[in-house]
Amino acid sequence: MQPEQIKHLIEQGLAGAHASVSGDGQHFEAIVVSAAFANKTMVQQHKLVYQALGNKMQGEIHALSLRTYTPEQWAEQGGAI
């Protein structure tokens, strides 16, 4: 699994999401920005990302560190989508 593949899965599986993924082929870090995260807890946000990745989390992706933001939160961090 490559970072670009994970990025694609997240963005396809979570409508309107923007993702940035880095990693070494087994351990990955992702920043995900989505309006779908509004009014959800961090756990709920992460579950949405895991759903987008489907069964890849059970084998091909060994570790995934997530940072999730709404577009407003991301803008406050100084990020650009």
Rosetta silent file (secondary structure, phi, psi, omega in degrees, C-alpha in Angstrom):
SEQUENCE: MQPEQIKHLIEQGLAGAHASVSGDGQHFEAIVVSAAFANKTMVQQHKLVYQALGNKMQGEIHALSLRTYTPEQWAEQGGAI
SCORE:     score description
SCORE:     0.000 S_00000001
   1 L     0.000  134.316  179.566    0.000    0.000    0.000 S_00000001
   2 L  -112.604  153.815 -179.028    1.317    3.419   -0.927 S_00000001
   3 H   -52.526  -40.579 -178.894    0.360    6.808    0.558 S_00000001
   4 H   -63.753  -34.313  177.801   -1.255    7.938   -2.704 S_00000001
   5 H   -66.611  -41.269  179.242   -3.530    4.864   -2.701 S_00000001
   6 H   -65.994  -43.243  176.818   -4.695    5.623    0.832 S_00000001
   7 H   -55.587  -47.221 -179.420   -5.303    9.265   -0.097 S_00000001
   8 H   -61.933  -45.378  179.905   -7.424    8.136   -3.047 S_00000001
   9 H   -61.113  -43.474  179.793   -9.461    5.693   -0.917 S_00000001
  10 H   -64.148  -48.037 -176.398  -10.172    8.337    1.717 S_00000001
  11 H   -68.499  -30.686  176.853  -11.161   10.990   -0.806 S_00000001
  12 H   -77.254  -36.858 -174.557  -13.369    8.566   -2.743 S_00000001
  13 H   -86.521  -12.215 -179.122  -14.986    7.048    0.321 S_00000001
  14 L  -128.498   96.678 -173.056  -15.632   10.277    2.208 S_00000001
  15 L   -50.971  130.165  177.061  -17.465   12.743   -0.024 S_00000001
  16 L    76.795    4.984 -178.715  -15.818   16.145   -0.212 S_00000001
  17 L   -79.588  150.801  171.905  -12.794   15.095    1.837 S_00000001
  18 E  -123.654  132.437 -176.552   -9.263   16.260    1.166 S_00000001
  19 E  -131.314  149.407  171.983   -6.409   14.119    2.453 S_00000001
  20 E  -127.455  123.264 -175.460   -2.659   14.297    2.748 S_00000001
  21 E  -128.721  136.066  173.600   -0.955   10.976    3.457 S_00000001
  22 E  -131.767  160.895  178.443    2.673   10.074    4.090 S_00000001
  23 E   164.718  177.470 -174.477    4.272    6.842    5.147 S_00000001
  24 L  -109.242   12.353 -179.354    6.730    4.046    4.534 S_00000001
  25 L   103.857  -17.520  176.328    4.450    1.366    3.099 S_00000001
  26 L  -131.322  -38.183  179.940    3.294   -0.014    6.453 S_00000001
  27 E  -112.467  128.853 -173.654    3.020    2.933    8.830 S_00000001
  28 E  -130.989  154.937  172.133    1.136    6.005    7.654 S_00000001
  29 E  -125.452  134.946 -179.145    0.144    9.469    8.804 S_00000001
  30 E  -134.037  139.582  168.314   -2.886   11.212    7.364 S_00000001
  31 E  -110.559  125.572 -178.061   -4.420   14.649    7.650 S_00000001
  32 E  -126.021  128.321  178.739   -8.041   14.586    6.546 S_00000001
  33 E  -116.226  124.897 -178.873  -10.227   17.653    6.096 S_00000001
  34 L  -155.204  139.046  174.162  -13.962   17.143    5.617 S_00000001
  35 H   -66.416  -20.895  179.124  -17.190   19.007    6.282 S_00000001
  36 H   -64.839  -15.497 -178.837  -18.601   15.602    7.310 S_00000001
  37 H   -82.456   -9.773 -177.939  -16.617   15.953   10.564 S_00000001
  38 L   -58.533  135.594  177.578  -18.719   18.893   11.777 S_00000001
  39 L    61.458   24.230  176.940  -20.390   18.272   15.136 S_00000001
  40 L  -117.881  149.196  175.648  -18.721   14.859   15.496 S_00000001
  41 L   -71.983  166.329  178.154  -16.306   13.686   18.161 S_00000001
  42 H   -59.756  -39.729  178.953  -12.767   12.764   17.193 S_00000001
  43 H   -61.882  -43.511  178.707  -13.683    9.074   17.549 S_00000001
  44 H   -64.559  -39.225  178.061  -16.643    9.519   15.197 S_00000001
  45 H   -62.487  -45.362 -179.052  -14.436   11.381   12.720 S_00000001
  46 H   -65.448  -36.714  177.351  -11.839    8.610   12.748 S_00000001
  47 H   -61.517  -38.053  177.438  -14.555    5.987   12.255 S_00000001
  48 H   -61.553  -41.120  178.759  -15.657    7.800    9.095 S_00000001
  49 H   -66.829  -44.481  179.400  -12.100    7.592    7.755 S_00000001
  50 H   -61.320  -38.256  176.946  -11.806    3.902    8.691 S_00000001
  51 H   -61.980  -40.077  179.095  -15.101    3.218    6.896 S_00000001
  52 H   -63.357  -32.488 -179.082  -13.701    4.895    3.785 S_00000001
  53 H   -83.588  -16.248  177.015  -10.666    2.588    3.956 S_00000001
  54 H    57.729 -138.557 -175.456  -12.820   -0.508    4.408 S_00000001
  55 H   -75.483   -1.192  177.444  -11.023   -3.800    4.917 S_00000001
  56 H   -63.038  -28.443  179.511   -7.614   -2.273    4.097 S_00000001
  57 H   -70.614  -14.758 -177.654   -7.291   -1.471    7.826 S_00000001
  58 H   -92.004   -3.106 -179.017   -7.417   -5.191    8.589 S_00000001
  59 L  -157.957  -57.195 -173.030   -4.320   -6.128    6.637 S_00000001
  60 L   -74.398  -28.183  178.655   -2.663   -3.824    4.136 S_00000001
  61 L  -108.050  110.358 -175.726   -2.469   -0.807    6.453 S_00000001
  62 L   -83.267  -32.858  179.837   -0.665   -1.791    9.644 S_00000001
  63 E  -151.404  134.002  179.708   -0.706    1.579   11.386 S_00000001
  64 E  -137.868  116.092  175.117   -2.451    4.840   10.572 S_00000001
  65 E   -93.595  124.688 -175.927   -2.073    8.026   12.593 S_00000001
  66 E  -113.604  140.690  166.168   -4.969   10.380   11.870 S_00000001
  67 E  -127.344  119.615 -175.746   -5.477   14.089   12.314 S_00000001
  68 E  -116.837  142.592 -177.541   -8.975   15.143   11.290 S_00000001
  69 E  -143.230  148.411  164.395  -10.333   18.651   10.801 S_00000001
  70 L   -77.323  163.732  177.410  -13.418   20.411    9.526 S_00000001
  71 H   -57.664  -35.722  179.760  -12.607   22.977    6.817 S_00000001
  72 H   -67.472  -43.344  178.528  -13.040   25.749    9.405 S_00000001
  73 H   -63.905  -38.890 -179.368  -10.671   24.089   11.873 S_00000001
  74 H   -65.308  -40.830  177.940   -8.129   23.527    9.114 S_00000001
  75 H   -63.135  -37.560  177.971   -8.308   27.196    8.090 S_00000001
  76 H   -64.877  -29.478  177.941   -7.683   28.174   11.737 S_00000001
  77 L   -77.767   -7.196 -179.074   -4.528   26.010   11.623 S_00000001
  78 L    88.842   10.001 -179.220   -3.385   28.035    8.635 S_00000001
  79 L   -83.350  155.549  175.562   -3.893   25.178    6.198 S_00000001
  80 L  -120.431  136.907  179.805   -5.130   25.526    2.658 S_00000001
  81 L   -86.217    0.000    0.000   -7.260   22.902    1.000 S_00000001
